[in-house]
Amino acid sequence: MALNLKRNIDRPDDFYQELLDMQRGMEEEDVQVMNAKLILILSNHIGDHKTLSEAMSLAKN
């Protein structure tokens, strides 16, 4: 599966706001745990190791 880097989120501003809202009022450690869970859930949905490795490389750099 090729990594799609083109805009692909319906209503991206709403999505970003939802990400911010779900973190509001949380301690930093809890935010990190929640973000890790979200990453694992979405990674499982993607399921392709090559695609996930490419995404991790892009995120790191």
N, C-alpha and C positions, 0 to 999 in steps of 0.2 A: 504494500500500500504506500503510495507516494504521500509525503507530507504536504498538505495544502496550506500554503502561506498567504493565499489571497483571502480577502474579507469574506467570511463565511458565517458570521453570526447575525441572525435576525435581531435588529434593534440593539446594536452593540452598546450604546450608551445606557440603555436600560439594564443590560446584563452587567456592565461594570458597576452601576449603582447598586444592583442587587448584591454583588460581591462585597462592596463596601458596607452595605447595610447589615449583612450577616456577621460582620466583624465588630460592629459598633457595640461598645460596652464590654467587650471581652478582654481578658488579660492576654498579653503577648504570647505566652506559652499556649494558651487555649487556641488562639488564632493559628499558631504554627501547627498544632495538632489537627485542627479542622482543615487547614490547607493541605496537609499531608494526606488526610482521608480523601479529600476531593481529588487530589492528583491520582491516588490509587484507584478510585472509582472510575475516573475518566480513562486512565491507562488500561484498566481491565476492559472497558468498553471498546477502546481502539484495538487492543489485543495483538498488534503486530510489533514484534520486538525491534525490527529495523526502523520502523517509523518512530517508535518511542525513543530509541537511541539517537536518531537524528534530531528529534525535538529537544532532548536533554542537551545535546551538543550546542544547538542554537541558543538555548536558554542560558547556558553557562557562558557563552561568548557574547 
